[in-house]
Amino acid sequence: PQLGHLLLGHVGAGRAEPGHDPRAGKAPRPDSLSPPRGPGAVGELGCRTTHSNGEVVQSCILVFLATKPHVLPGVLQEIAPLVTPNHVLVSLVAGVTLQTLEQMLPPGTKVLRFMPNLPCVVQAGAVVFARGRCAGEREAAVLQGLLAACGLCEEVPESYIDIHTGLSGSGVAYVYMFAEALAEGAVKMGMSGPLASRIAAQTLLGAAKMMLETGEHPAKLRADVCTPGGTTIHALHELEKGGLRAAVMNAVEAGTIRARELGKN
């Protein structure tokens, strides 16, 4: 797909700074954005703004829906008469299913849904997307091409999107909490705070890179670090006594359940 020739639009600016744009990086900028934000927020994006959601739909073929969940029904009612078979609508509205989107838009509308996470800001995110009944391979390939600038991008069954929220959307915060604790442990033992934080961050980055590049199961990589009677196995025993593994699994479960609850409201 020729991404450079697409007319991209946003209905709802969300966090409109360039770094927070889910298509930041090598992907094209949106051509039209509504509603307009402050000049500083959208000026650096280089896109045209308008007060009319309908104008975005009339001007653009690929339209991202980035409103608050409670605002979306009104927006869909407004733009539905303007949606044509050529349009592709992509939602990142939390909790709104593909079925709901399809019911509120003209029959046959091509709809996709995706969910990013915060590290998309630095093009190191994890994004999943799912397509509706009328979206085909071409639409999926175009969206994946755009989202590839964010980092890892995977097509999944829609039911995985809530799991992704508990695993990765919220999971970023779990990792930050672990990094904070890791650094504070070093501070307790006498290291300066800034240095401890940098080393903790690099430790997490290196461990993640090894998982991705080697393809090894984390249990195998963990075992590779342990030597009989050594420092690591003694430290891991403390983490096991503290219930780290169960606590993290419970956190993913709680985040997933809450995402599903929000989708029903």
Accessible surface in RSA format (square Angstrom, percent):
REM  Atomic radii and reference values for relative SASA: ProtOr
REM  Chains: A
REM  Algorithm: Lee & Richards
REM  Probe-radius: 1.40
REM  Slices: 20
REM RES _ NUM      All-atoms   Total-Side   Main-Chain    Non-polar    All polar
REM                ABS   REL    ABS   REL    ABS   REL    ABS   REL    ABS   REL
RES PRO A   1    90.64  66.1  45.92  41.9  44.72 162.5  57.76  47.7  32.87 204.3
RES GLN A   2   131.27  73.4 120.37  88.0  10.90  25.9  40.81  86.9  90.46  68.6
RES LEU A   3    41.89  23.3  38.36  27.4   3.52   8.9  38.36  26.9   3.52   9.5
RES GLY A   4    68.32  84.3   0.00   N/A  68.32  84.3  32.05  88.0  36.27  81.2
RES HIS A   5   153.61  84.0 124.54  86.6  29.06  74.3  85.44  88.1  68.17  79.3
RES LEU A   6    31.86  17.7  22.99  16.4   8.87  22.3  24.29  17.1   7.56  20.4
RES LEU A   7    86.13  48.0  85.17  60.9   0.96   2.4  85.17  59.8   0.96   2.6
RES LEU A   8     0.13   0.1   0.13   0.1   0.00   0.0   0.13   0.1   0.00   0.0
RES GLY A   9     0.00   0.0   0.00   N/A   0.00   0.0   0.00   0.0   0.00   0.0
RES HIS A  10     8.28   4.5   8.28   5.8   0.00   0.0   7.44   7.7   0.84   1.0
RES VAL A  11     1.31   0.9   1.31   1.2   0.00   0.0   1.31   1.1   0.00   0.0
RES GLY A  12     4.89   6.0   0.00   N/A   4.89   6.0   4.86  13.3   0.03   0.1
RES ALA A  13    10.23   9.4   0.22   0.3  10.01  22.8   0.22   0.3  10.01  26.5
RES GLY A  14    36.85  45.4   0.00   N/A  36.85  45.4  31.68  86.9   5.17  11.6
RES ARG A  15   146.09  61.3 133.63  68.1  12.46  29.7  65.87  90.0  80.22  48.6
RES ALA A  16     5.21   4.8   0.64   1.0   4.57  10.4   3.78   5.3   1.42   3.8
RES GLU A  17    78.07  44.8  77.99  59.0   0.08   0.2  35.66  69.0  42.40  34.6
RES PRO A  18    46.17  33.7  45.09  41.1   1.08   3.9  45.89  37.9   0.28   1.8
RES GLY A  19    28.98  35.7   0.00   N/A  28.98  35.7  23.50  64.5   5.48  12.3
RES HIS A  20    53.67  29.3  35.49  24.7  18.17  46.5  28.56  29.4  25.11  29.2
RES ASP A  21     9.63   6.7   6.58   6.6   3.04   7.2   5.02  11.8   4.60   4.6
RES PRO A  22    16.95  12.3  15.95  14.5   1.00   3.6  16.95  14.0   0.00   0.0
RES ARG A  23     4.72   2.0   1.83   0.9   2.88   6.9   0.56   0.8   4.16   2.5
RES ALA A  24    17.80  16.4   8.26  12.7   9.55  21.7  17.23  24.3   0.58   1.5
RES GLY A  25    55.47  68.4   0.00   N/A  55.47  68.4  20.68  56.7  34.79  77.9
RES LYS A  26   207.04 101.0 171.51 105.2  35.53  84.6 122.55 110.3  84.49  90.0
RES ALA A  27    15.70  14.4   0.36   0.6  15.33  34.9   4.21   5.9  11.48  30.4
RES PRO A  28    35.89  26.2  22.96  20.9  12.93  47.0  34.88  28.8   1.01   6.3
RES ARG A  29   152.72  64.1 140.51  71.6  12.21  29.1  34.43  47.1 118.29  71.7
RES PRO A  30     3.68   2.7   1.40   1.3   2.28   8.3   1.40   1.2   2.28  14.2
RES ASP A  31    59.19  41.5  49.01  48.8  10.18  24.1  16.99  40.0  42.20  42.1
RES SER A  32     0.02   0.0   0.02   0.0   0.00   0.0   0.02   0.0   0.00   0.0
RES LEU A  33     2.99   1.7   2.99   2.1   0.00   0.0   2.99   2.1   0.00   0.0
RES SER A  34     0.17   0.1   0.17   0.2   0.00   0.0   0.17   0.4   0.00   0.0
RES PRO A  35    70.62  51.5  70.40  64.2   0.22   0.8  70.62  58.3   0.00   0.0
RES PRO A  36    36.56  26.6  19.26  17.6  17.31  62.9  19.26  15.9  17.31 107.6
RES ARG A  37   110.72  46.5  92.15  47.0  18.57  44.2  23.48  32.1  87.24  52.9
RES GLY A  38    40.81  50.3   0.00   N/A  40.81  50.3  30.05  82.5  10.76  24.1
RES PRO A  39   121.24  88.4 110.78 101.0  10.46  38.0 117.71  97.2   3.54  22.0
RES GLY A  40    61.52  75.9   0.00   N/A  61.52  75.9  45.05 123.6  16.46  36.9
RES ALA A  41    24.73  22.7  16.97  26.2   7.76  17.7  21.22  29.9   3.51   9.3
RES VAL A  42     9.59   6.3   9.48   8.6   0.11   0.3   9.48   8.2   0.11   0.3
RES GLY A  43    51.34  63.3   0.00   N/A  51.34  63.3  34.52  94.7  16.82  37.7
RES GLU A  44   125.90  72.3 103.67  78.4  22.23  52.9  44.73  86.5  81.17  66.3
RES LEU A  45    11.57   6.4  11.08   7.9   0.49   1.2  11.57   8.1   0.00   0.0
RES GLY A  46    56.63  69.8   0.00   N/A  56.63  69.8  26.52  72.8  30.12  67.4
RES CYS A  47    17.71  13.4   0.00   0.0  17.71  41.6   2.06   5.2  15.65  16.9
RES ARG A  48   116.83  49.1 106.10  54.1  10.72  25.5  71.97  98.4  44.86  27.2
RES THR A  49    50.51  35.9  30.83  31.3  19.68  46.9   4.08   5.5  46.43  70.2
RES THR A  50    13.15   9.4   6.28   6.4   6.88  16.4   9.18  12.3   3.97   6.0
RES HIS A  51   168.72  92.2 137.85  95.8  30.87  79.0  94.49  97.4  74.23  86.4
RES SER A  52    46.17  39.0  41.72  55.7   4.46  10.3  30.11  64.1  16.06  22.5
RES ASN A  53    23.97  16.5  23.50  22.7   0.47   1.1   0.06   0.1  23.90  23.1
RES GLY A  54     7.53   9.3   0.00   N/A   7.53   9.3   7.43  20.4   0.10   0.2
RES GLU A  55    62.65  36.0  61.48  46.5   1.17   2.8  21.88  42.3  40.77  33.3
RES VAL A  56     0.00   0.0   0.00   0.0   0.00   0.0   0.00   0.0   0.00   0.0
RES VAL A  57     0.19   0.1   0.00   0.0   0.19   0.5   0.00   0.0   0.19   0.5
RES GLN A  58   128.83  72.0  91.33  66.8  37.50  89.3  28.57  60.8 100.26  76.0
RES SER A  59    38.72  32.7  22.00  29.4  16.72  38.5  18.06  38.5  20.66  28.9
RES CYS A  60     2.20   1.7   0.60   0.7   1.60   3.8   0.66   1.7   1.55   1.7
RES ILE A  61    70.55  40.1  70.55  52.6   0.00   0.0  70.55  50.8   0.00   0.0
RES LEU A  62     4.38   2.4   4.38   3.1   0.00   0.0   4.38   3.1   0.00   0.0
RES VAL A  63     0.00   0.0   0.00   0.0   0.00   0.0   0.00   0.0   0.00   0.0
RES PHE A  64     0.10   0.1   0.10   0.1   0.00   0.0   0.10   0.1   0.00   0.0
RES LEU A  65     0.26   0.1   0.26   0.2   0.00   0.0   0.26   0.2   0.00   0.0
RES ALA A  66    13.78  12.7   3.83   5.9   9.96  22.7   4.49   6.3   9.29  24.6
RES THR A  67    22.40  15.9   7.42   7.5  14.98  35.7  13.97  18.8   8.43  12.7
RES LYS A  68   141.17  68.9 138.20  84.8   2.97   7.1  81.03  72.9  60.15  64.1
RES PRO A  69    62.23  45.4  56.81  51.8   5.42  19.7  57.14  47.2   5.09  31.6
RES HIS A  70   149.74  81.8 119.76  83.2  29.98  76.7  95.16  98.1  54.58  63.5
RES VAL A  71    63.59  41.8  56.60  51.2   6.99  16.8  61.88  53.8   1.71   4.6
RES LEU A  72     1.47   0.8   1.47   1.1   0.00   0.0   1.47   1.0   0.00   0.0
RES PRO A  73    62.05  45.2  60.61  55.3   1.44   5.2  61.00  50.4   1.05   6.5
RES GLY A  74    44.84  55.3   0.00   N/A  44.84  55.3  34.54  94.8  10.30  23.1
RES VAL A  75    10.66   7.0   9.51   8.6   1.15   2.8   9.99   8.7   0.67   1.8
RES LEU A  76     0.28   0.2   0.28   0.2   0.00   0.0   0.28   0.2   0.00   0.0
RES GLN A  77   141.73  79.3 127.95  93.5  13.78  32.8  42.21  89.9  99.52  75.5
RES GLU A  78    88.26  50.7  68.81  52.1  19.44  46.3  42.61  82.4  45.65  37.3
RES ILE A  79     0.00   0.0   0.00   0.0   0.00   0.0   0.00   0.0   0.00   0.0
RES ALA A  80    18.74  17.2  17.87  27.6   0.87   2.0  18.10  25.5   0.64   1.7
RES PRO A  81   111.39  81.2  69.00  62.9  42.40 154.1  82.30  67.9  29.09 180.8
RES LEU A  82    58.36  32.5  48.50  34.7   9.86  24.8  53.25  37.4   5.11  13.7
RES VAL A  83    13.37   8.8   0.42   0.4  12.95  31.2   0.42   0.4  12.95  35.1
RES THR A  84    56.23  40.0  52.47  53.2   3.76   9.0  53.02  71.2   3.21   4.9
RES PRO A  85   110.92  80.8 103.51  94.4   7.42  27.0 107.80  89.0   3.13  19.4
RES ASN A  86   104.69  72.2  96.08  92.8   8.61  20.7  13.07  31.4  91.63  88.6
RES HIS A  87    10.24   5.6   9.98   6.9   0.26   0.7   8.73   9.0   1.51   1.8
RES VAL A  88    13.04   8.6  13.04  11.8   0.00   0.0  13.04  11.3   0.00   0.0
RES LEU A  89     0.14   0.1   0.00   0.0   0.14   0.4   0.14   0.1   0.00   0.0
RES VAL A  90     0.10   0.1   0.10   0.1   0.00   0.0   0.10   0.1   0.00   0.0
RES SER A  91     0.14   0.1   0.00   0.0   0.14   0.3   0.00   0.0   0.14   0.2
RES LEU A  92    42.79  23.8  33.46  23.9   9.34  23.5  33.52  23.5   9.28  25.0
RES VAL A  93     2.08   1.4   0.00   0.0   2.08   5.0   1.97   1.7   0.11   0.3
RES ALA A  94    53.11  48.8  47.66  73.5   5.45  12.4  47.74  67.2   5.37  14.2
RES GLY A  95    14.39  17.7   0.00   N/A  14.39  17.7   5.22  14.3   9.17  20.5
RES VAL A  96    20.74  13.6  17.93  16.2   2.81   6.8  20.74  18.0   0.00   0.0
RES THR A  97    50.35  35.8  50.07  50.8   0.28   0.7  46.38  62.3   3.97   6.0
RES LEU A  98    11.23   6.3  11.23   8.0   0.00   0.0  11.23   7.9   0.00   0.0
RES GLN A  99   118.76  66.4 116.30  85.0   2.45   5.8  32.88  70.0  85.88  65.1
RES THR A 100    52.49  37.3  52.44  53.2   0.04   0.1  28.30  38.0  24.18  36.6
RES LEU A 101     0.03   0.0   0.03   0.0   0.00   0.0   0.03   0.0   0.00   0.0
RES GLU A 102    23.69  13.6  14.49  11.0   9.19  21.9   8.77  17.0  14.92  12.2
RES GLN A 103   131.52  73.5  93.94  68.7  37.58  89.5  42.42  90.3  89.10  67.6
RES MET A 104    67.65  35.0  50.39  33.4  17.25  41.1  50.99  43.3  16.66  22.1
RES LEU A 105     9.57   5.3   0.10   0.1   9.47  23.8   2.28   1.6   7.30  19.6
RES PRO A 106    42.42  30.9  34.50  31.4   7.93  28.8  40.56  33.5   1.86  11.6
RES PRO A 107   139.39 101.6 107.79  98.3  31.60 114.9 117.97  97.4  21.42 133.1
RES GLY A 108    46.64  57.5   0.00   N/A  46.64  57.5  25.14  69.0  21.50  48.1
RES THR A 109     7.36   5.2   2.95   3.0   4.41  10.5   2.38   3.2   4.98   7.5
RES LYS A 110    38.70  18.9  38.20  23.4   0.50   1.2  18.13  16.3  20.56  21.9
RES VAL A 111     0.30   0.2   0.29   0.3   0.01   0.0   0.29   0.2   0.01   0.0
RES LEU A 112     0.14   0.1   0.14   0.1   0.00   0.0   0.14   0.1   0.00   0.0
RES ARG A 113     9.46   4.0   9.46   4.8   0.00   0.0   0.00   0.0   9.46   5.7
RES PHE A 114     0.08   0.0   0.08   0.0   0.00   0.0   0.08   0.0   0.00   0.0
RES MET A 115    25.73  13.3  25.73  17.0   0.00   0.0   5.56   4.7  20.17  26.7
RES PRO A 116    33.87  24.7  27.57  25.1   6.30  22.9  27.57  22.8   6.30  39.2
RES ASN A 117    17.41  12.0   6.18   6.0  11.23  27.1   8.20  19.7   9.21   8.9
RES LEU A 118    85.53  47.6  74.84  53.5  10.69  26.9  81.08  56.9   4.45  12.0
RES PRO A 119    29.41  21.4  25.05  22.8   4.36  15.9  29.41  24.3   0.00   0.0
RES CYS A 120    10.15   7.7   8.78   9.8   1.37   3.2   8.89  22.5   1.26   1.4
RES VAL A 121    46.31  30.5  38.66  35.0   7.65  18.4  38.68  33.6   7.63  20.7
RES VAL A 122   103.66  68.2  84.34  76.4  19.32  46.6  88.04  76.5  15.62  42.4
RES GLN A 123    74.06  41.4  56.06  41.0  18.01  42.9  22.86  48.7  51.21  38.8
RES ALA A 124    68.04  62.6  43.17  66.6  24.88  56.6  49.62  69.9  18.42  48.8
RES GLY A 125     5.43   6.7   0.00   N/A   5.43   6.7   0.92   2.5   4.51  10.1
RES ALA A 126    23.63  21.7  23.47  36.2   0.16   0.4  23.47  33.1   0.16   0.4
RES VAL A 127     1.32   0.9   0.06   0.1   1.26   3.0   0.06   0.1   1.26   3.4
RES VAL A 128    15.53  10.2  15.53  14.1   0.00   0.0  15.53  13.5   0.00   0.0
RES PHE A 129     0.03   0.0   0.03   0.0   0.00   0.0   0.03   0.0   0.00   0.0
RES ALA A 130     2.85   2.6   2.59   4.0   0.27   0.6   2.85   4.0   0.00   0.0
RES ARG A 131    67.77  28.5  49.47  25.2  18.30  43.6  18.28  25.0  49.49  30.0
RES GLY A 132     7.97   9.8   0.00   N/A   7.97   9.8   3.79  10.4   4.18   9.4
RES ARG A 133   206.38  86.7 166.25  84.7  40.13  95.5  84.48 115.5 121.91  73.9
RES CYS A 134    57.55  43.5  35.80  39.9  21.76  51.1  13.77  34.9  43.78  47.2
RES ALA A 135     6.75   6.2   0.00   0.0   6.75  15.4   0.17   0.2   6.58  17.4
RES GLY A 136    27.82  34.3   0.00   N/A  27.82  34.3  27.32  75.0   0.50   1.1
RES GLU A 137   128.49  73.8 122.13  92.4   6.36  15.1  63.50 122.8  64.99  53.1
RES ARG A 138   146.04  61.3 136.92  69.8   9.12  21.7  63.28  86.5  82.76  50.2
RES GLU A 139    20.13  11.6  17.48  13.2   2.65   6.3   1.79   3.5  18.34  15.0
RES ALA A 140     4.70   4.3   4.60   7.1   0.09   0.2   4.70   6.6   0.00   0.0
RES ALA A 141    45.42  41.8  33.15  51.2  12.26  27.9  39.03  55.0   6.38  16.9
RES VAL A 142     8.20   5.4   8.20   7.4   0.01   0.0   8.20   7.1   0.00   0.0
RES LEU A 143     1.48   0.8   1.36   1.0   0.12   0.3   1.42   1.0   0.06   0.2
RES GLN A 144    68.23  38.2  68.17  49.8   0.06   0.1  18.87  40.2  49.36  37.4
RES GLY A 145    31.88  39.3   0.00   N/A  31.88  39.3  21.10  57.9  10.78  24.1
RES LEU A 146     0.00   0.0   0.00   0.0   0.00   0.0   0.00   0.0   0.00   0.0
RES LEU A 147     0.00   0.0   0.00   0.0   0.00   0.0   0.00   0.0   0.00   0.0
RES ALA A 148    57.86  53.2  42.98  66.3  14.88  33.9  43.39  61.1  14.47  38.3
RES ALA A 149    20.12  18.5   3.23   5.0  16.88  38.4  15.48  21.8   4.64  12.3
RES CYS A 150     1.69   1.3   1.29   1.4   0.39   0.9   0.39   1.0   1.29   1.4
RES GLY A 151    27.78  34.3   0.00   N/A  27.78  34.3  17.36  47.6  10.42  23.3
RES LEU A 152    96.72  53.9  85.41  61.1  11.31  28.4  91.83  64.5   4.88  13.1
RES CYS A 153    14.02  10.6   2.70   3.0  11.31  26.6   2.70   6.8  11.31  12.2
RES GLU A 154    83.75  48.1  83.75  63.4   0.00   0.0  20.78  40.2  62.97  51.4
RES GLU A 155    71.99  41.3  46.63  35.3  25.35  60.4  21.92  42.4  50.07  40.9
RES VAL A 156    24.31  16.0  15.24  13.8   9.07  21.9  19.75  17.2   4.57  12.4
RES PRO A 157    76.74  55.9  64.14  58.5  12.59  45.8  75.74  62.5   1.00   6.2
RES GLU A 158    50.28  28.9  40.61  30.7   9.67  23.0  19.65  38.0  30.64  25.0
RES SER A 159    75.49  63.8  58.70  78.3  16.80  38.7  56.55 120.4  18.94  26.5
RES TYR A 160   109.93  51.3 109.23  62.1   0.70   1.8  63.59  47.8  46.34  57.1
RES ILE A 161     0.94   0.5   0.94   0.7   0.00   0.0   0.94   0.7   0.00   0.0
RES ASP A 162    30.79  21.6  30.68  30.5   0.12   0.3   1.10   2.6  29.70  29.6
RES ILE A 163    67.66  38.5  67.66  50.4   0.00   0.0  67.66  48.7   0.00   0.0
RES HIS A 164    11.78   6.4   9.55   6.6   2.23   5.7   5.91   6.1   5.87   6.8
RES THR A 165    35.15  25.0  35.07  35.6   0.08   0.2  31.36  42.1   3.78   5.7
RES GLY A 166     0.00   0.0   0.00   N/A   0.00   0.0   0.00   0.0   0.00   0.0
RES LEU A 167   109.71  61.1 101.44  72.6   8.27  20.8 101.44  71.2   8.27  22.3
RES SER A 168    17.04  14.4  12.92  17.2   4.12   9.5  11.16  23.8   5.88   8.2
RES GLY A 169    29.34  36.2   0.00   N/A  29.34  36.2  12.27  33.7  17.06  38.2
RES SER A 170    41.72  35.3  34.13  45.5   7.59  17.5  18.64  39.7  23.08  32.3
RES GLY A 171     4.86   6.0   0.00   N/A   4.86   6.0   4.60  12.6   0.25   0.6
RES VAL A 172    19.61  12.9  16.17  14.6   3.44   8.3  18.82  16.3   0.80   2.2
RES ALA A 173    60.36  55.5  53.70  82.9   6.66  15.1  55.27  77.8   5.09  13.5
RES TYR A 174    58.15  27.1  48.69  27.7   9.45  24.6  51.97  39.1   6.17   7.6
RES VAL A 175    72.24  47.5  70.45  63.8   1.79   4.3  72.24  62.8   0.00   0.0
RES TYR A 176   122.62  57.2 117.70  67.0   4.93  12.8  93.91  70.6  28.71  35.4
RES MET A 177   139.77  72.4 135.95  90.0   3.82   9.1  99.19  84.3  40.58  53.8
RES PHE A 178    71.63  35.8  67.15  41.6   4.47  11.6  71.27  43.2   0.36   1.0
RES ALA A 179    19.20  17.7  17.86  27.6   1.34   3.0  18.23  25.7   0.97   2.6
RES GLU A 180   103.88  59.6  94.75  71.7   9.13  21.7  36.95  71.5  66.93  54.6
RES ALA A 181    58.52  53.8  48.68  75.1   9.85  22.4  50.11  70.6   8.42  22.3
RES LEU A 182    71.81  40.0  59.44  42.5  12.37  31.1  64.36  45.2   7.46  20.1
RES ALA A 183     8.77   8.1   7.79  12.0   0.98   2.2   8.77  12.3   0.00   0.0
RES GLU A 184   101.28  58.1  96.59  73.1   4.70  11.2  38.05  73.6  63.23  51.6
RES GLY A 185    33.59  41.4   0.00   N/A  33.59  41.4  31.63  86.8   1.95   4.4
RES ALA A 186    30.53  28.1  21.06  32.5   9.47  21.6  28.06  39.5   2.48   6.6
RES VAL A 187    68.57  45.1  59.08  53.5   9.49  22.9  59.08  51.3   9.49  25.7
RES LYS A 188   175.88  85.8 140.75  86.4  35.14  83.7  94.61  85.2  81.28  86.6
RES MET A 189   160.77  83.3 127.58  84.4  33.18  79.0 113.51  96.5  47.26  62.6
RES GLY A 190    68.65  84.7   0.00   N/A  68.65  84.7  35.64  97.8  33.01  73.9
RES MET A 191    74.31  38.5  60.06  39.7  14.25  33.9  67.06  57.0   7.25   9.6
RES SER A 192    65.67  55.5  49.19  65.7  16.48  38.0  50.67 107.9  15.00  21.0
RES GLY A 193    29.21  36.0   0.00   N/A  29.21  36.0  21.79  59.8   7.42  16.6
RES PRO A 194    93.53  68.2  84.55  77.1   8.98  32.6  92.89  76.7   0.64   4.0
RES LEU A 195    70.37  39.2  70.06  50.1   0.31   0.8  70.06  49.2   0.31   0.8
RES ALA A 196     2.84   2.6   0.00   0.0   2.84   6.5   0.98   1.4   1.86   4.9
RES SER A 197    60.77  51.3  54.73  73.0   6.04  13.9  31.66  67.4  29.11  40.8
RES ARG A 198   149.98  63.0 140.27  71.5   9.71  23.1  75.50 103.2  74.48  45.1
RES ILE A 199    82.61  47.0  80.70  60.1   1.90   4.6  82.48  59.4   0.12   0.3
RES ALA A 200     4.87   4.5   2.64   4.1   2.23   5.1   4.63   6.5   0.24   0.6
RES ALA A 201    57.41  52.8  50.63  78.1   6.78  15.4  53.45  75.3   3.97  10.5
RES GLN A 202   110.75  61.9 107.18  78.3   3.58   8.5  48.18 102.5  62.58  47.5
RES THR A 203    72.36  51.5  61.89  62.7  10.47  24.9  55.43  74.5  16.93  25.6
RES LEU A 204    44.73  24.9  40.24  28.8   4.49  11.3  41.05  28.8   3.68   9.9
RES LEU A 205   110.05  61.3 104.91  75.1   5.14  12.9 109.55  76.9   0.50   1.3
RES GLY A 206    26.91  33.2   0.00   N/A  26.91  33.2  26.39  72.4   0.51   1.2
RES ALA A 207    55.82  51.3  45.70  70.5  10.12  23.0  52.64  74.1   3.18   8.4
RES ALA A 208    47.84  44.0  43.77  67.5   4.07   9.3  46.99  66.2   0.84   2.2
RES LYS A 209   116.62  56.9 113.80  69.8   2.82   6.7  59.28  53.4  57.33  61.1
RES MET A 210   106.02  54.9 104.54  69.2   1.48   3.5  68.23  58.0  37.79  50.1
RES MET A 211    86.41  44.7  79.77  52.8   6.64  15.8  54.70  46.5  31.71  42.0
RES LEU A 212   141.10  78.6 113.10  80.9  28.00  70.4 115.92  81.4  25.18  67.8
RES GLU A 213   125.90  72.3  87.89  66.5  38.01  90.5  39.62  76.6  86.28  70.4
RES THR A 214    71.12  50.6  36.73  37.2  34.39  82.0  44.28  59.5  26.84  40.6
RES GLY A 215    66.22  81.7   0.00   N/A  66.22  81.7  33.64  92.3  32.58  73.0
RES GLU A 216    71.48  41.0  63.89  48.3   7.59  18.1  10.63  20.6  60.85  49.7
RES HIS A 217   124.10  67.8 113.75  79.1  10.35  26.5  88.82  91.5  35.28  41.1
RES PRO A 218    63.33  46.2  59.19  54.0   4.14  15.1  60.41  49.9   2.92  18.2
RES ALA A 219    42.14  38.7  36.67  56.6   5.47  12.4  39.48  55.6   2.66   7.0
RES LYS A 220   100.08  48.8  93.62  57.4   6.46  15.4  76.53  68.9  23.56  25.1
RES LEU A 221    26.60  14.8  24.79  17.7   1.81   4.5  25.09  17.6   1.50   4.0
RES ARG A 222   101.71  42.7  94.01  47.9   7.70  18.3  42.29  57.8  59.42  36.0
RES ALA A 223    55.55  51.1  43.51  67.1  12.04  27.4  45.96  64.7   9.59  25.4
RES ASP A 224    87.31  61.2  53.63  53.4  33.68  79.6  30.59  72.0  56.72  56.6
RES VAL A 225    96.25  63.3  79.16  71.7  17.09  41.2  84.99  73.8  11.26  30.5
RES CYS A 226    29.39  22.2  14.23  15.9  15.16  35.6  13.27  33.6  16.12  17.4
RES THR A 227    83.40  59.3  81.27  82.4   2.13   5.1  65.51  88.0  17.89  27.0
RES PRO A 228   142.17 103.6 108.52  98.9  33.65 122.3 120.22  99.3  21.96 136.5
RES GLY A 229    63.57  78.4   0.00   N/A  63.57  78.4  30.38  83.4  33.18  74.3
RES GLY A 230    17.95  22.1   0.00   N/A  17.95  22.1  17.95  49.3   0.00   0.0
RES THR A 231   121.32  86.3 109.17 110.7  12.14  28.9  90.65 121.8  30.67  46.4
RES THR A 232    37.86  26.9  33.07  33.5   4.79  11.4  20.59  27.7  17.27  26.1
RES ILE A 233    74.05  42.1  73.46  54.7   0.59   1.4  73.46  52.9   0.59   1.6
RES HIS A 234   119.04  65.1 111.93  77.8   7.11  18.2  83.29  85.8  35.75  41.6
RES ALA A 235    57.11  52.5  48.50  74.8   8.61  19.6  55.26  77.8   1.85   4.9
RES LEU A 236    36.97  20.6  36.90  26.4   0.07   0.2  36.90  25.9   0.07   0.2
RES HIS A 237   106.60  58.3 102.45  71.2   4.15  10.6  64.66  66.6  41.94  48.8
RES GLU A 238   101.16  58.1  93.30  70.6   7.86  18.7  44.72  86.5  56.43  46.1
RES LEU A 239    70.02  39.0  68.28  48.8   1.74   4.4  69.96  49.1   0.06   0.2
RES GLU A 240    88.42  50.8  72.96  55.2  15.46  36.8  38.26  74.0  50.16  41.0
RES LYS A 241   133.31  65.0  93.48  57.4  39.83  94.8  64.36  57.9  68.94  73.4
RES GLY A 242    67.04  82.7   0.00   N/A  67.04  82.7  35.59  97.7  31.45  70.4
RES GLY A 243    28.71  35.4   0.00   N/A  28.71  35.4  26.88  73.8   1.83   4.1
RES LEU A 244    66.81  37.2  63.19  45.2   3.62   9.1  66.77  46.9   0.04   0.1
RES ARG A 245   136.59  57.3 128.58  65.5   8.01  19.1  63.07  86.2  73.52  44.6
RES ALA A 246    57.05  52.5  52.39  80.8   4.66  10.6  55.66  78.4   1.39   3.7
RES ALA A 247    56.67  52.1  46.02  71.0  10.65  24.2  51.08  71.9   5.59  14.8
RES VAL A 248    65.58  43.2  63.94  57.9   1.64   4.0  65.58  57.0   0.00   0.0
RES MET A 249   128.90  66.8 120.80  79.9   8.10  19.3 105.81  90.0  23.09  30.6
RES ASN A 250    88.83  61.3  85.81  82.9   3.02   7.3  23.41  56.3  65.42  63.2
RES ALA A 251    32.54  29.9  23.20  35.8   9.34  21.3  30.62  43.1   1.92   5.1
RES VAL A 252    35.14  23.1  35.14  31.8   0.00   0.0  35.14  30.5   0.00   0.0
RES GLU A 253   100.91  57.9  94.59  71.6   6.32  15.0  34.28  66.3  66.63  54.4
RES ALA A 254    60.82  55.9  50.82  78.4  10.00  22.7  56.39  79.4   4.43  11.7
RES GLY A 255    16.45  20.3   0.00   N/A  16.45  20.3  13.62  37.4   2.82   6.3
RES THR A 256    10.11   7.2  10.11  10.2   0.00   0.0   8.60  11.6   1.51   2.3
RES ILE A 257    78.74  44.8  78.35  58.4   0.39   0.9  78.63  56.6   0.11   0.3
RES ARG A 258   123.66  51.9 123.15  62.8   0.51   1.2  48.79  66.7  74.86  45.4
RES ALA A 259    11.26  10.4   6.30   9.7   4.96  11.3   9.42  13.3   1.84   4.9
RES ARG A 260   108.99  45.8 105.09  53.6   3.90   9.3  33.48  45.8  75.50  45.8
RES GLU A 261    76.26  43.8  74.40  56.3   1.86   4.4  31.54  61.0  44.72  36.5
RES LEU A 262    88.78  49.4  78.47  56.1  10.31  25.9  78.48  55.1  10.30  27.7
RES GLY A 263    28.78  35.5   0.00   N/A  28.78  35.5   9.60  26.4  19.18  43.0
RES LYS A 264   176.07  85.9 138.12  84.7  37.94  90.3  89.10  80.2  86.97  92.6
RES ASN A 265   143.75  99.1  78.91  76.3  64.83 156.1  62.22 149.7  81.53  78.8
END  Absolute sums over single chains surface
CHAIN  1 A    14851.7      11740.8       3110.8       9475.2       5376.5
END  Absolute sums over all chains
TOTAL         14851.7      11740.8       3110.8       9475.2       5376.5
